Amino acid sequence: MRARTWIVAFCLAMAGLAATARAQSPDDALANLWTTLCLGAAPGSELAARCTEIANGGPGSRDSSASGNFLGEIPGQGRAATRDGSPDQDELRTELGAGWSAFASADVGRLERRNGVNEAPFDGDTWALSAGLDWAPRADWRLGLLLNHAREDLDFLGSGGDTRTRYTGAMLMAGWMATDALSVDAYGGRLQGNYDLRRAIDYTLLSGVSVQALATARADADRTLAGIGATWSRPAGAWEWQLSGGLDWQETQIEAYREAGGAGLALVVPGRTITSRRGRVDVGLARTFSTTWGIWQPLARLGWRHEFANPARPLAVSFAADAGNTPIVFDTDDADANWGEAGLGAVFVFTGGHSAFVEWRTRFGHAFLDERMLAVGWRIELP
């Protein structure tokens, strides 16, 4: 009997430790801490007024007010940092003639975040502009400089919150044609940017008290990225098989920030670093057509991606008006671990040293983040 009692006690203790080890959702974390953090609210402050309303708000007031703070938008602010930031494949082309060339490209895309537990879903729009110079000292070597400006606009569903990011910077690129069939390329660079953040606060208690407010902030950010890849080509008449693979690394650092506004519910958010290490493999099939104005090569591509980094991790925030700085701790969600990518495009080579490309690509088989993008570009060989 005593042994059975010890076994039950041991199992209950292990279950308690496991529950403690698991971080709560943002809503549960805040709902469970109202009593504690309200002790740090200065008498007469807006936070103290919110605490009094919640204490007298009737059944479910803690849960309702917690969910109405939309803390799940905070980890979502960094989620777009996990999208692919590598240059377009045409910008990495190594099979160019010796000499100088200039190029420019633009892309527009759509992001959709769904199915997360601790991160708010969103719809997002992205676009980027790039321009640069290539120098090929020989036909099999190439060095390039790429200037890039990118924007990501996220609109969170179920609230009026949004995130606007801007990044501007430069990347160095290099390529080597090891053989007629094998090329190797690499890139690395850094972009500096900022985040404009708006977190909507919206809840109504059973007592009839309703709070609608907006908490805003601005934070600086840095994004560092690098990658290396190889492409093997096998022509078969006018057809060409392509097999490529590589590794991409990206790290985004978002500085700590303090929200303004929020009707007493403004937050202090610590600095964060979001790291992505991604492997990629693509198989492509191209067909070359000759015309009076030059040649064009349509291409279909199917690929696989694997994320080696960016697991779920705890994030601790606090209310700016809480003198006790009570941490509200919750987990981010895991990133997509595996997904596919499909693309359709074409390269056009005109007489006179001009070329262009267009490509549409989409992700599939994802768990959380869907993305579609259209990219176009133009290249001019300089005399």
DOMAR-984852 format. One line per 2 residues: number of its first residue (from 0); for each residue x, y, z of N, C-alpha, C. Coordinates in steps of 0.1 Angstrom, whole numbers, padded with zeros to 4 digits. Layout:
NUM> X Y Z X Y Z X Y Z; ...
! end
This chain:
0> 0008 -0012 0000 0000 0000 0000 0009 0012 0000; 0019 0012 0009 0028 0024 0009 0035 0026 -0004
2> 0039 0015 -0010 0046 0015 -0023 0037 0022 -0033; 0025 0017 -0033 0015 0023 -0043 0014 0038 -0041
4> 0013 0042 -0028 0012 0057 -0025 0024 0065 -0031; 0036 0059 -0029 0048 0066 -0034 0048 0066 -0049
6> 0043 0056 -0056 0043 0056 -0070 0033 0067 -0075; 0021 0068 -0069 0012 0078 -0073 0017 0092 -0071
8> 0024 0094 -0059 0030 0107 -0056 0041 0111 -0066; 0049 0101 -0070 0059 0103 -0079 0054 0107 -0093
10> 0043 0100 -0098 0037 0103 -0111 0031 0117 -0111; 0024 0121 -0099 0019 0134 -0099 0030 0145 -0099
12> 0041 0142 -0092 0052 0152 -0092 0058 0153 -0106; 0059 0142 -0113 0065 0143 -0127 0055 0150 -0136
14> 0042 0148 -0134 0032 0155 -0143 0033 0170 -0140; 0035 0174 -0127 0036 0188 -0124 0048 0194 -0130
16> 0059 0187 -0129 0071 0193 -0135 0070 0194 -0150; 0063 0184 -0157 0061 0185 -0171 0053 0197 -0175
18> 0042 0199 -0167 0033 0211 -0169 0040 0224 -0168; 0049 0224 -0157 0057 0236 -0155 0067 0239 -0166
20> 0073 0228 -0172 0083 0230 -0182 0077 0235 -0195; 0064 0232 -0197 0057 0236 -0210 0053 0251 -0208
22> 0058 0259 -0216 0053 0273 -0216 0039 0274 -0220; 0032 0283 -0214 0018 0285 -0217 0016 0293 -0230
24> 0004 0293 -0234 0000 0302 -0246 0000 0316 -0241; 0001 0326 -0250 0001 0340 -0245 -0011 0344 -0237
26> -0023 0339 -0242 -0035 0342 -0235 -0035 0336 -0221; -0032 0324 -0219 -0032 0317 -0206 -0021 0323 -0197
28> -0010 0327 -0203 0001 0332 -0194 -0004 0346 -0188; -0010 0354 -0196 -0015 0367 -0191 -0026 0365 -0181
30> -0036 0357 -0185 -0048 0354 -0176 -0044 0350 -0162; -0033 0341 -0161 -0029 0336 -0149 -0021 0346 -0140
32> -0017 0357 -0146 -0008 0366 -0139 -0014 0379 -0136; -0027 0381 -0139 -0033 0394 -0136 -0032 0398 -0122
34> -0035 0389 -0113 -0034 0393 -0098 -0020 0397 -0094; -0010 0390 -0099 0004 0393 -0095 0009 0406 -0101
36> 0007 0408 -0114 0012 0420 -0120 0004 0432 -0116; -0008 0431 -0113 -0016 0443 -0109 -0011 0448 -0095
38> -0004 0440 -0088 0002 0445 -0075 0013 0456 -0078; 0018 0456 -0090 0029 0466 -0094 0023 0479 -0100
40> 0010 0479 -0102 0004 0491 -0108 0003 0502 -0099; 0008 0514 -0102 0007 0526 -0094 -0007 0531 -0092
42> -0011 0534 -0080 -0025 0539 -0077 -0028 0551 -0086; -0040 0550 -0092 -0044 0561 -0101 -0039 0560 -0115
44> -0031 0550 -0118 -0026 0549 -0132 -0036 0542 -0141; -0034 0543 -0154 -0043 0536 -0163 -0042 0521 -0161
46> -0031 0515 -0158 -0030 0501 -0156 -0038 0497 -0143; -0037 0505 -0133 -0045 0503 -0121 -0060 0503 -0124
48> -0064 0512 -0133 -0078 0513 -0137 -0082 0500 -0144; -0074 0495 -0153 -0077 0483 -0160 -0078 0471 -0151
50> -0069 0471 -0141 -0069 0460 -0131 -0082 0460 -0123; -0086 0472 -0119 -0099 0473 -0111 -0111 0468 -0120
52> -0111 0472 -0133 -0122 0468 -0142 -0122 0453 -0143; -0110 0447 -0144 -0109 0432 -0146 -0114 0425 -0133
54> -0109 0430 -0122 -0113 0424 -0109 -0128 0424 -0107; -0135 0435 -0112 -0149 0436 -0110 -0157 0433 -0123
56> -0150 0427 -0132 -0157 0425 -0145 -0166 0413 -0147; -0166 0405 -0136 -0175 0393 -0137 -0168 0381 -0142
58> -0175 0369 -0143 -0168 0357 -0147 -0162 0358 -0160; -0150 0352 -0161 -0142 0352 -0174 -0135 0364 -0177
60> -0135 0374 -0168 -0129 0387 -0172 -0114 0386 -0174; -0107 0378 -0167 -0093 0376 -0169 -0090 0370 -0182
62> -0097 0360 -0186 -0095 0353 -0199 -0099 0363 -0210; -0110 0370 -0209 -0114 0379 -0220 -0104 0390 -0222
64> -0100 0396 -0211 -0091 0407 -0212 -0077 0402 -0217; -0073 0390 -0213 -0060 0385 -0218 -0060 0382 -0233
66> -0071 0376 -0238 -0072 0373 -0252 -0073 0386 -0260; -0079 0397 -0254 -0081 0409 -0261 -0068 0418 -0262
68> -0057 0413 -0255 -0044 0420 -0256 -0036 0415 -0268; -0040 0404 -0274 -0034 0399 -0287 -0019 0398 -0285
70> -0014 0391 -0274 0000 0390 -0273 0006 0380 -0283; -0002 0372 -0289 0003 0363 -0300 0008 0371 -0312
72> 0005 0384 -0313 0011 0391 -0324 0026 0394 -0323; 0031 0393 -0310 0045 0397 -0308 0054 0387 -0314
74> 0053 0374 -0312 0062 0365 -0319 0060 0365 -0334; 0047 0368 -0338 0045 0369 -0353 0052 0380 -0359
76> 0056 0391 -0352 0063 0402 -0358 0076 0397 -0364; 0082 0387 -0359 0095 0382 -0364 0093 0371 -0374
78> 0081 0366 -0376 0079 0354 -0384 0083 0356 -0399; 0081 0368 -0404 0084 0371 -0418 0100 0370 -0420
80> 0107 0371 -0409 0122 0371 -0410 0127 0357 -0414; 0118 0347 -0414 0122 0333 -0418 0120 0331 -0433
82> 0114 0340 -0440 0112 0338 -0455 0126 0339 -0462; 0126 0333 -0474 0139 0332 -0481 0143 0346 -0486
84> 0155 0350 -0482 0161 0363 -0486 0172 0362 -0496; 0175 0350 -0501 0186 0349 -0511 0183 0356 -0524
86> 0193 0360 -0532 0191 0366 -0545 0184 0356 -0554; 0177 0362 -0564 0171 0353 -0574 0181 0346 -0582
88> 0177 0334 -0587 0187 0325 -0594 0194 0332 -0606; 0186 0341 -0613 0192 0347 -0624 0203 0357 -0620
90> 0202 0363 -0608 0212 0372 -0603 0225 0364 -0599; 0223 0351 -0597 0235 0342 -0593 0241 0335 -0605
92> 0236 0338 -0617 0241 0330 -0628 0256 0332 -0630; 0262 0321 -0633 0277 0322 -0636 0280 0321 -0650
94> 0271 0315 -0659 0275 0313 -0673 0273 0326 -0681; 0281 0336 -0677 0281 0349 -0684 0294 0351 -0692
96> 0293 0360 -0702 0305 0363 -0709 0315 0372 -0700; 0327 0372 -0704 0337 0380 -0696 0334 0395 -0698
98> 0337 0403 -0687 0334 0417 -0687 0324 0421 -0677; 0319 0433 -0679 0309 0439 -0669 0295 0437 -0674
100> 0286 0436 -0665 0271 0437 -0668 0264 0443 -0656; 0253 0449 -0659 0244 0456 -0649 0231 0448 -0649
102> 0224 0448 -0638 0212 0441 -0637 0202 0447 -0627; 0190 0445 -0628 0180 0450 -0619 0168 0440 -0618
104> 0162 0439 -0607 0151 0430 -0606 0141 0435 -0596; 0129 0429 -0596 0118 0433 -0587 0110 0420 -0584
106> 0105 0419 -0572 0095 0408 -0569 0084 0413 -0560; 0073 0407 -0561 0062 0409 -0552 0057 0396 -0547
108> 0052 0395 -0535 0048 0382 -0529 0036 0384 -0520; 0031 0372 -0516 0020 0372 -0506 0023 0361 -0496
110> 0022 0365 -0483 0024 0356 -0472 0011 0353 -0465; 0009 0340 -0460 -0002 0337 -0452 0002 0328 -0441
112> 0000 0332 -0428 0003 0324 -0417 -0010 0319 -0410; -0010 0305 -0409 -0022 0299 -0403 -0017 0287 -0394
114> -0027 0282 -0386 -0025 0270 -0379 -0016 0270 -0367; -0010 0282 -0364 -0002 0283 -0352 -0010 0282 -0339
116> -0004 0279 -0328 -0010 0278 -0315 -0008 0291 -0307; 0005 0295 -0307 0009 0307 -0299 0011 0319 -0307
118> 0010 0319 -0320 0013 0330 -0328 0001 0334 -0336; -0002 0347 -0337 -0014 0351 -0344 -0013 0349 -0359
120> -0024 0345 -0365 -0023 0344 -0380 -0023 0358 -0386; -0018 0358 -0399 -0017 0371 -0406 -0017 0368 -0421
122> -0021 0379 -0428 -0019 0380 -0442 -0008 0390 -0445; 0001 0388 -0454 0012 0397 -0456 0015 0399 -0471
124> 0020 0411 -0474 0024 0415 -0487 0039 0418 -0486; 0046 0414 -0496 0061 0417 -0497 0065 0422 -0510
126> 0075 0430 -0511 0081 0434 -0524 0095 0438 -0521; 0103 0437 -0532 0117 0440 -0531 0122 0445 -0544
128> 0132 0455 -0544 0138 0460 -0555 0153 0458 -0554; 0160 0453 -0565 0174 0450 -0564 0181 0456 -0577
130> 0193 0460 -0575 0201 0465 -0587 0216 0462 -0584; 0224 0459 -0594 0238 0456 -0591 0246 0456 -0603
132> 0259 0453 -0601 0269 0451 -0611 0276 0438 -0610; 0279 0432 -0621 0287 0420 -0622 0300 0422 -0629
134> 0311 0416 -0625 0323 0417 -0632 0329 0402 -0633; 0331 0398 -0646 0336 0385 -0649 0351 0387 -0654
136> 0361 0385 -0646 0375 0386 -0652 0378 0376 -0662; 0371 0364 -0661 0372 0354 -0671 0358 0348 -0673
138> 0356 0340 -0683 0342 0335 -0686 0338 0325 -0675; 0347 0320 -0667 0343 0310 -0657 0343 0316 -0643
140> 0346 0329 -0641 0345 0335 -0628 0337 0347 -0628; 0330 0350 -0617 0322 0362 -0616 0321 0367 -0602
142> 0322 0380 -0601 0320 0387 -0588 0309 0398 -0590; 0300 0399 -0580 0289 0409 -0581 0286 0416 -0569
144> 0280 0428 -0570 0275 0436 -0559 0261 0439 -0561; 0252 0436 -0551 0238 0437 -0552 0233 0447 -0542
146> 0226 0457 -0545 0219 0466 -0536 0204 0462 -0535; 0199 0461 -0523 0185 0456 -0521 0177 0464 -0512
148> 0165 0466 -0515 0155 0472 -0506 0143 0463 -0506; 0139 0459 -0494 0127 0450 -0492 0118 0455 -0482
150> 0105 0452 -0484 0094 0456 -0475 0085 0444 -0472; 0081 0443 -0460 0071 0432 -0455 0060 0439 -0447
152> 0048 0437 -0451 0036 0443 -0445 0027 0432 -0440; 0026 0430 -0427 0018 0420 -0421 0005 0426 -0415
154> -0006 0420 -0418 -0019 0424 -0412 -0025 0412 -0404; -0025 0414 -0391 -0030 0402 -0383 -0045 0401 -0384
156> -0049 0388 -0384 -0063 0385 -0385 -0070 0386 -0372; -0082 0390 -0371 -0090 0390 -0359 -0087 0403 -0350
158> -0078 0412 -0355 -0075 0424 -0347 -0071 0435 -0357; -0069 0447 -0352 -0064 0458 -0360 -0050 0459 -0360
160> -0042 0449 -0355 -0028 0450 -0354 -0021 0448 -0367; -0009 0454 -0369 -0001 0452 -0381 0014 0454 -0378
162> 0022 0450 -0387 0037 0451 -0387 0041 0456 -0400; 0049 0466 -0401 0055 0471 -0413 0070 0471 -0412
164> 0077 0464 -0420 0092 0463 -0419 0098 0469 -0432; 0110 0475 -0431 0118 0480 -0442 0132 0476 -0440
166> 0138 0470 -0451 0152 0467 -0450 0160 0472 -0462; 0171 0477 -0460 0180 0482 -0471 0194 0478 -0469
168> 0201 0473 -0479 0215 0469 -0477 0221 0464 -0489; 0232 0457 -0488 0240 0452 -0499 0245 0438 -0497
170> 0247 0431 -0508 0252 0417 -0508 0263 0416 -0518; 0273 0408 -0515 0283 0404 -0524 0280 0390 -0529
172> 0283 0388 -0542 0280 0375 -0548 0292 0370 -0556; 0294 0357 -0557 0305 0351 -0564 0301 0338 -0571
174> 0306 0336 -0583 0303 0324 -0590 0315 0318 -0597; 0315 0305 -0599 0326 0298 -0605 0320 0286 -0613
176> 0323 0286 -0626 0320 0275 -0635 0331 0264 -0634; 0329 0255 -0625 0340 0245 -0623 0342 0236 -0636
178> 0331 0233 -0643 0331 0226 -0655 0320 0231 -0664; 0319 0226 -0676 0307 0230 -0684 0294 0226 -0678
180> 0294 0216 -0670 0282 0211 -0664 0279 0215 -0650; 0290 0220 -0643 0289 0223 -0628 0293 0237 -0625
182> 0284 0244 -0618 0287 0258 -0614 0284 0259 -0599; 0292 0267 -0592 0291 0270 -0578 0289 0285 -0576
184> 0280 0288 -0567 0277 0302 -0564 0276 0304 -0549; 0279 0317 -0544 0278 0320 -0530 0274 0335 -0529
186> 0269 0338 -0518 0265 0352 -0515 0266 0355 -0500; 0266 0368 -0497 0266 0372 -0483 0264 0387 -0482
188> 0257 0391 -0472 0254 0405 -0470 0247 0409 -0458; 0244 0422 -0456 0238 0427 -0444 0228 0438 -0448
190> 0216 0437 -0442 0206 0448 -0444 0202 0454 -0431; 0200 0467 -0431 0196 0474 -0419 0181 0478 -0421
192> 0173 0477 -0411 0159 0481 -0413 0153 0485 -0400; 0140 0486 -0400 0132 0490 -0389 0118 0484 -0390
194> 0112 0484 -0378 0098 0478 -0376 0089 0489 -0371; 0078 0491 -0378 0067 0500 -0373 0056 0490 -0368
196> 0053 0490 -0355 0044 0480 -0349 0032 0487 -0343; 0020 0480 -0346 0008 0484 -0340 0000 0472 -0335
198> -0002 0472 -0322 -0009 0461 -0315 -0022 0466 -0310; -0033 0460 -0316 -0046 0464 -0312 -0050 0457 -0299
200> -0057 0465 -0290 -0062 0460 -0278 -0077 0461 -0278; -0085 0451 -0277 -0099 0451 -0279 -0106 0440 -0271
202> -0113 0444 -0260 -0121 0434 -0253 -0132 0440 -0245; -0143 0432 -0242 -0154 0437 -0235 -0157 0427 -0224
204> -0159 0432 -0212 -0162 0423 -0200 -0177 0422 -0198; -0181 0412 -0190 -0195 0410 -0188 -0201 0421 -0180
206> -0193 0429 -0173 -0198 0440 -0166 -0202 0452 -0175; -0198 0450 -0188 -0201 0461 -0197 -0189 0470 -0201
208> -0178 0469 -0193 -0167 0477 -0196 -0160 0472 -0209; -0157 0481 -0218 -0151 0478 -0230 -0138 0487 -0232
210> -0128 0480 -0237 -0115 0487 -0239 -0111 0485 -0253; -0109 0496 -0260 -0103 0496 -0274 -0092 0506 -0274
212> -0080 0501 -0277 -0068 0510 -0277 -0058 0505 -0287; -0048 0513 -0290 -0038 0509 -0299 -0024 0512 -0292
214> -0016 0502 -0292 -0002 0503 -0286 0008 0503 -0298; 0016 0513 -0299 0025 0514 -0311 0040 0515 -0306
216> 0048 0511 -0315 0063 0511 -0312 0070 0511 -0325; 0083 0515 -0324 0092 0514 -0336 0105 0508 -0331
218> 0111 0499 -0338 0123 0492 -0334 0132 0491 -0346; 0145 0492 -0344 0155 0490 -0354 0158 0475 -0355
220> 0163 0471 -0367 0166 0457 -0369 0178 0456 -0378; 0185 0445 -0377 0196 0441 -0387 0193 0427 -0392
222> 0196 0425 -0405 0195 0412 -0411 0208 0408 -0418; 0213 0397 -0414 0226 0392 -0420 0222 0379 -0427
224> 0227 0377 -0439 0224 0365 -0447 0236 0360 -0455; 0237 0347 -0457 0247 0341 -0465 0243 0328 -0470
226> 0249 0323 -0481 0245 0310 -0486 0255 0306 -0497; 0255 0293 -0499 0263 0287 -0509 0255 0276 -0516
228> 0257 0274 -0529 0250 0264 -0537 0258 0259 -0549; 0253 0249 -0555 0259 0243 -0567 0248 0239 -0576
230> 0250 0240 -0589 0241 0236 -0600 0247 0227 -0610; 0242 0215 -0612 0247 0206 -0623 0237 0205 -0634
232> 0241 0207 -0646 0233 0207 -0658 0236 0196 -0667; 0226 0190 -0674 0229 0180 -0683 0220 0182 -0696
234> 0226 0187 -0707 0218 0190 -0719 0214 0177 -0726; 0203 0177 -0733 0199 0166 -0741 0191 0171 -0753
236> 0199 0175 -0763 0194 0182 -0774 0190 0196 -0770; 0177 0200 -0773 0172 0213 -0769 0168 0213 -0754
238> 0167 0202 -0748 0163 0201 -0734 0175 0201 -0725; 0172 0205 -0712 0183 0205 -0703 0178 0202 -0689
240> 0184 0192 -0682 0181 0189 -0669 0190 0197 -0659; 0184 0202 -0648 0192 0209 -0639 0189 0204 -0625
242> 0200 0201 -0617 0199 0197 -0603 0208 0207 -0595; 0201 0213 -0585 0208 0222 -0577 0205 0220 -0562
244> 0214 0224 -0554 0213 0223 -0539 0221 0233 -0533; 0218 0236 -0520 0226 0246 -0513 0221 0247 -0498
246> 0228 0256 -0491 0225 0259 -0478 0224 0275 -0477; 0214 0279 -0469 0212 0294 -0467 0211 0296 -0452
248> 0217 0307 -0448 0217 0311 -0434 0212 0326 -0433; 0203 0328 -0424 0198 0342 -0422 0195 0344 -0407
250> 0200 0356 -0403 0198 0360 -0389 0192 0374 -0388; 0181 0376 -0381 0175 0389 -0380 0175 0392 -0365
252> 0180 0404 -0362 0181 0409 -0348 0171 0421 -0347; 0161 0420 -0338 0152 0430 -0336 0155 0436 -0322
254> 0157 0450 -0322 0160 0456 -0309 0149 0456 -0299; 0152 0457 -0287 0141 0459 -0276 0133 0471 -0279
256> 0121 0471 -0275 0113 0483 -0277 0102 0484 -0266; 0097 0497 -0264 0087 0500 -0254 0075 0506 -0261
258> 0064 0500 -0260 0052 0505 -0267 0047 0518 -0260; 0040 0526 -0269 0034 0539 -0264 0019 0537 -0266
260> 0011 0544 -0258 -0004 0543 -0259 -0008 0530 -0251; -0019 0524 -0256 -0023 0511 -0251 -0033 0512 -0239
262> -0037 0525 -0235 -0046 0526 -0223 -0041 0519 -0211; -0028 0520 -0208 -0022 0514 -0196 -0017 0500 -0199
264> -0019 0494 -0211 -0015 0481 -0213 -0004 0480 -0223; 0004 0491 -0224 0016 0491 -0233 0026 0481 -0227
266> 0034 0475 -0236 0044 0464 -0232 0058 0469 -0234; 0067 0462 -0226 0081 0463 -0229 0085 0449 -0234
268> 0091 0449 -0246 0095 0437 -0253 0110 0436 -0255; 0117 0426 -0250 0131 0425 -0251 0136 0423 -0266
270> 0149 0425 -0268 0154 0422 -0281 0154 0408 -0284; 0153 0405 -0297 0151 0391 -0301 0160 0388 -0313
272> 0165 0376 -0315 0173 0371 -0326 0166 0359 -0332; 0162 0360 -0345 0156 0349 -0352 0165 0344 -0362
274> 0169 0331 -0361 0179 0325 -0370 0173 0314 -0378; 0176 0314 -0391 0172 0303 -0400 0184 0297 -0407
276> 0184 0284 -0406 0195 0277 -0414 0187 0266 -0423; 0188 0268 -0435 0179 0261 -0444 0187 0253 -0455
278> 0183 0241 -0457 0188 0233 -0468 0178 0233 -0480; 0183 0232 -0492 0175 0232 -0504 0180 0223 -0515
280> 0171 0216 -0522 0174 0208 -0533 0163 0211 -0544; 0167 0213 -0556 0158 0216 -0567 0161 0208 -0579
282> 0151 0203 -0586 0152 0197 -0599 0145 0205 -0609; 0151 0208 -0620 0145 0216 -0630 0146 0210 -0644
284> 0137 0214 -0653 0137 0209 -0667 0135 0222 -0676; 0144 0224 -0685 0143 0236 -0693 0143 0232 -0708
286> 0138 0241 -0716 0137 0238 -0731 0142 0251 -0738; 0151 0250 -0747 0157 0262 -0754 0150 0263 -0768
288> 0146 0275 -0771 0140 0278 -0784 0148 0290 -0790; 0151 0289 -0803 0158 0299 -0810 0148 0307 -0818
290> 0149 0320 -0818 0140 0329 -0826 0149 0339 -0833; 0142 0348 -0841 0149 0358 -0849 0155 0369 -0839
292> 0149 0371 -0828 0154 0381 -0818 0163 0376 -0808; 0165 0362 -0807 0174 0356 -0798 0170 0343 -0794
294> 0171 0339 -0781 0167 0326 -0776 0159 0328 -0763; 0150 0319 -0760 0143 0319 -0748 0142 0305 -0742
296> 0142 0304 -0729 0143 0291 -0723 0133 0290 -0711; 0122 0284 -0714 0112 0282 -0703 0117 0271 -0693
298> 0114 0272 -0680 0119 0263 -0670 0108 0260 -0660; 0107 0247 -0657 0099 0242 -0646 0108 0237 -0635
300> 0105 0240 -0623 0113 0236 -0612 0105 0231 -0600; 0110 0220 -0594 0104 0215 -0582 0115 0212 -0571
302> 0112 0217 -0559 0122 0216 -0549 0117 0212 -0535; 0126 0210 -0526 0124 0206 -0512 0132 0215 -0503
304> 0126 0219 -0492 0133 0227 -0482 0133 0221 -0469; 0143 0222 -0461 0144 0218 -0447 0150 0228 -0438
306> 0142 0231 -0427 0147 0241 -0418 0155 0234 -0406; 0167 0238 -0404 0175 0232 -0394 0175 0240 -0381
308> 0169 0252 -0381 0170 0261 -0369 0156 0266 -0366; 0156 0277 -0358 0143 0284 -0354 0133 0276 -0347
310> 0136 0268 -0337 0126 0261 -0330 0118 0270 -0321; 0107 0265 -0315 0100 0272 -0305 0109 0276 -0293
312> 0107 0288 -0288 0115 0293 -0277 0107 0303 -0269; 0110 0304 -0256 0103 0313 -0247 0105 0327 -0250
314> 0095 0335 -0248 0096 0350 -0249 0089 0356 -0237; 0096 0365 -0231 0091 0372 -0219 0089 0387 -0221
316> 0076 0391 -0219 0073 0405 -0220 0068 0410 -0207; 0066 0423 -0205 0060 0429 -0193 0053 0441 -0196
318> 0044 0445 -0187 0037 0458 -0189 0046 0470 -0185; 0046 0480 -0194 0055 0491 -0191 0051 0498 -0178
320> 0038 0498 -0174 0034 0505 -0162 0034 0496 -0149; 0040 0484 -0151 0041 0475 -0139 0054 0477 -0133
322> 0054 0483 -0121 0066 0486 -0113 0074 0473 -0109; 0066 0462 -0108 0073 0449 -0105 0079 0442 -0117
324> 0077 0447 -0129 0082 0441 -0141 0079 0426 -0141; 0067 0422 -0138 0063 0408 -0138 0064 0402 -0152
326> 0073 0392 -0154 0074 0387 -0168 0062 0378 -0172; 0057 0380 -0184 0047 0372 -0190 0054 0363 -0200
328> 0055 0351 -0197 0063 0342 -0205 0055 0332 -0213; 0058 0331 -0226 0051 0321 -0234 0060 0317 -0245
330> 0057 0307 -0252 0065 0301 -0263 0061 0307 -0276; 0071 0308 -0285 0068 0310 -0299 0064 0296 -0305
332> 0059 0296 -0317 0056 0284 -0324 0069 0279 -0331; 0069 0266 -0334 0080 0260 -0343 0078 0266 -0357
334> 0089 0267 -0364 0089 0271 -0378 0085 0258 -0386; 0081 0260 -0398 0079 0249 -0408 0092 0241 -0408
336> 0092 0228 -0407 0104 0220 -0407 0107 0215 -0422; 0097 0212 -0429 0099 0207 -0443 0087 0212 -0452
338> 0090 0216 -0464 0080 0220 -0473 0086 0219 -0487; 0077 0220 -0497 0081 0220 -0511 0080 0233 -0517
340> 0087 0235 -0529 0086 0247 -0536 0085 0244 -0551; 0076 0250 -0558 0075 0248 -0572 0076 0262 -0579
342> 0082 0262 -0591 0084 0274 -0598 0083 0272 -0613; 0077 0282 -0620 0076 0283 -0634 0082 0296 -0639
344> 0091 0295 -0649 0097 0308 -0654 0103 0306 -0667; 0110 0317 -0671 0117 0317 -0684 0128 0327 -0684
346> 0139 0324 -0692 0150 0333 -0694 0150 0337 -0709; 0151 0350 -0712 0151 0355 -0725 0165 0361 -0728
348> 0172 0357 -0739 0185 0363 -0742 0183 0370 -0756; 0185 0383 -0756 0183 0391 -0768 0196 0394 -0775
350> 0195 0396 -0788 0207 0401 -0795 0211 0415 -0790; 0224 0417 -0789 0229 0430 -0784 0233 0429 -0769
352> 0233 0417 -0763 0238 0416 -0749 0228 0418 -0738; 0215 0418 -0742 0204 0420 -0731 0198 0407 -0728
354> 0194 0405 -0716 0186 0393 -0712 0176 0397 -0701; 0166 0388 -0699 0156 0391 -0690 0151 0377 -0684
356> 0145 0378 -0672 0139 0366 -0667 0126 0369 -0660; 0118 0359 -0658 0105 0360 -0651 0103 0347 -0644
358> 0098 0347 -0632 0096 0334 -0625 0084 0336 -0615; 0075 0326 -0614 0065 0326 -0604 0068 0313 -0596
360> 0068 0314 -0582 0070 0303 -0574 0061 0303 -0562; 0059 0291 -0557 0050 0290 -0546 0054 0278 -0536
362> 0051 0279 -0524 0054 0269 -0514 0042 0259 -0513; 0045 0247 -0510 0034 0237 -0507 0038 0227 -0497
364> 0029 0220 -0491 0032 0211 -0481 0037 0217 -0468; 0034 0230 -0466 0038 0237 -0454 0029 0234 -0442
366> 0034 0237 -0430 0025 0235 -0418 0019 0249 -0414; 0027 0260 -0416 0022 0272 -0411 0023 0284 -0421
368> 0034 0286 -0427 0036 0298 -0435 0036 0295 -0450; 0026 0300 -0457 0025 0299 -0471 0030 0311 -0478
370> 0036 0309 -0490 0042 0321 -0497 0041 0319 -0512; 0038 0329 -0519 0037 0330 -0534 0045 0342 -0538
372> 0052 0341 -0549 0060 0353 -0553 0062 0353 -0569; 0062 0365 -0574 0065 0367 -0588 0077 0376 -0589
374> 0087 0372 -0597 0100 0380 -0598 0103 0382 -0613; 0107 0394 -0616 0112 0397 -0630 0125 0405 -0629
376> 0133 0404 -0639 0146 0411 -0639 0151 0413 -0653; 0161 0422 -0654 0167 0426 -0667 0182 0427 -0665
378> 0190 0422 -0675 0205 0423 -0674 0210 0429 -0687; 0220 0438 -0686 0227 0444 -0698 0242 0442 -0697
380> 0247 0436 -0707 0262 0434 -0707 0268 0448 -0712; 0277 0453 -0704 0283 0466 -0706 0295 0464 -0716
382> 0298 0475 -0724 0309 0474 -0733 0323 0474 -0726
! end
